[in-house]
């Protein structure tokens, strides 16, 4: 083989390898998140649906069902967690409560239970457990 033919074969081989790797990364990036679906607070106070955010990045949790509590504002239909993205030990995003935006971390404890931890600062946090609602 001539030097130019060898270079062409190597270039085609490298390009092919690059395209295979790129398609594998795309397949991983498009795999569905285990967070997708409906989750009910273990105390039964509310159910939230986790789905891709509209017009944003990551996942969002929207309240789709709530237990009515007199003298408390309804959160039905409100997005309460925004921009959940995979992190080191779960997913991180923002918990939205009225005008407040607080750091939130979601950790999947198993395929049927998740933990939502919302923190005002490093020492003041609230944690809630949610169970997957079967379709």
C-alpha positions as CSV (number, residue, x, y, z in Angstrom):
1,X,0.0,0.0,0.0
2,X,1.1,3.5,-0.7
3,X,1.6,6.0,2.2
4,X,-1.5,8.0,1.1
5,X,-3.7,4.9,1.0
6,X,-2.5,3.9,4.5
7,X,-3.3,7.4,5.8
8,X,-6.8,7.2,4.2
9,X,-7.5,3.8,5.8
10,X,-6.3,5.0,9.2
11,X,-8.4,8.2,8.9
12,X,-11.5,6.1,7.8
13,X,-10.9,3.7,10.7
14,X,-10.6,6.6,13.3
15,X,-13.7,8.3,11.9
16,X,-15.7,5.1,12.1
17,X,-14.5,4.5,15.7
18,X,-15.5,8.1,16.6
19,X,-19.0,7.7,15.0
20,X,-19.5,4.4,16.9
21,X,-18.5,6.1,20.2
22,X,-20.7,9.1,19.5
23,X,-23.7,6.9,18.8
24,X,-23.1,5.0,22.0
25,X,-23.0,8.2,24.0
26,X,-26.2,9.4,22.3
27,X,-27.9,6.1,23.3
28,X,-26.8,6.5,26.9
29,X,-27.9,10.2,27.0
30,X,-31.3,9.2,25.6
31,X,-32.0,6.4,28.1
32,X,-35.0,7.3,30.3
33,X,-34.3,8.5,33.8
34,X,-35.4,6.2,36.6
35,X,-37.0,9.2,38.2
36,X,-39.6,9.6,35.5
37,X,-43.2,8.8,36.7
38,X,-45.5,9.6,39.6
39,X,-44.3,9.7,43.2
40,X,-46.6,9.9,46.3
41,X,-45.4,11.4,49.6
42,X,-45.3,8.6,52.2
43,X,-47.6,10.6,54.4
44,X,-50.1,10.7,51.5
45,X,-50.2,14.5,51.4
46,X,-49.4,14.9,47.7
47,X,-48.4,13.2,44.5
48,X,-45.9,14.6,42.0
49,X,-45.1,13.7,38.4
50,X,-41.5,13.8,37.4
51,X,-41.0,14.6,33.7
52,X,-38.7,16.5,31.4
53,X,-38.9,20.3,32.1
54,X,-40.7,22.3,29.5
55,X,-38.4,24.7,27.8
56,X,-35.6,24.0,30.3
57,X,-33.0,21.5,31.2
58,X,-33.3,18.4,33.3
59,X,-36.4,17.0,35.1
60,X,-39.2,18.8,36.9
61,X,-41.6,17.6,39.5
62,X,-45.2,18.9,39.3
63,X,-47.9,18.4,41.9
64,X,-50.7,16.4,40.3
65,X,-52.7,15.5,43.4
66,X,-52.9,16.9,46.9
67,X,-54.8,16.5,50.1
68,X,-56.8,19.6,50.8
69,X,-55.8,21.5,54.0
70,X,-58.0,24.4,55.1
71,X,-56.2,27.8,55.3
72,X,-53.2,26.6,53.3
73,X,-52.7,27.6,49.6
74,X,-53.0,24.9,47.0
75,X,-49.9,23.7,45.2
76,X,-51.9,21.6,42.7
77,X,-50.4,22.0,39.2
78,X,-47.4,23.8,40.5
79,X,-43.8,22.8,39.5
80,X,-42.1,22.4,42.9
81,X,-38.7,21.0,41.8
82,X,-36.9,22.3,38.7
83,X,-33.9,21.4,36.7
84,X,-33.0,18.1,38.3
85,X,-29.8,16.9,36.7
86,X,-27.7,13.8,37.5
87,X,-25.0,14.5,40.1
88,X,-22.5,12.6,42.2
89,X,-25.0,10.9,44.6
90,X,-28.3,11.4,42.9
91,X,-29.8,14.4,41.2
92,X,-29.6,18.1,42.1
93,X,-31.9,20.9,41.3
94,X,-34.0,23.7,42.8
95,X,-37.0,23.4,45.1
96,X,-39.4,26.3,44.4
97,X,-41.8,27.4,47.3
98,X,-43.4,30.7,46.5
99,X,-40.6,33.1,45.9
100,X,-38.0,30.9,47.6
101,X,-35.6,28.8,45.6
102,X,-33.8,26.3,47.7
103,X,-31.2,23.6,46.8
104,X,-32.7,20.2,46.4
105,X,-31.2,16.8,46.1
106,X,-33.0,13.6,45.0
107,X,-31.6,10.2,45.8
108,X,-33.2,7.0,44.6
109,X,-33.1,4.6,47.5
110,X,-34.4,1.7,45.4
111,X,-36.6,1.4,42.3
112,X,-39.7,2.2,44.4
113,X,-38.6,4.9,46.9
114,X,-36.9,8.2,46.5
115,X,-35.7,10.8,49.1
116,X,-36.1,14.5,48.5
117,X,-33.8,16.7,50.6
118,X,-34.3,20.4,50.6
119,X,-31.8,22.7,52.3
120,X,-31.8,26.3,53.4
121,X,-28.1,26.0,54.2
122,X,-25.6,23.3,55.0
123,X,-27.2,22.6,58.4
124,X,-30.9,23.3,58.0
125,X,-32.5,20.7,55.7
126,X,-35.8,18.9,55.4
127,X,-36.1,15.4,54.0
128,X,-39.2,13.7,52.6
129,X,-39.7,10.1,51.3
130,X,-41.8,9.4,48.2
131,X,-43.1,6.0,46.9
132,X,-43.5,5.2,43.2
133,X,-47.1,5.1,42.1
134,X,-47.8,2.2,39.9
135,X,-49.2,3.1,36.5
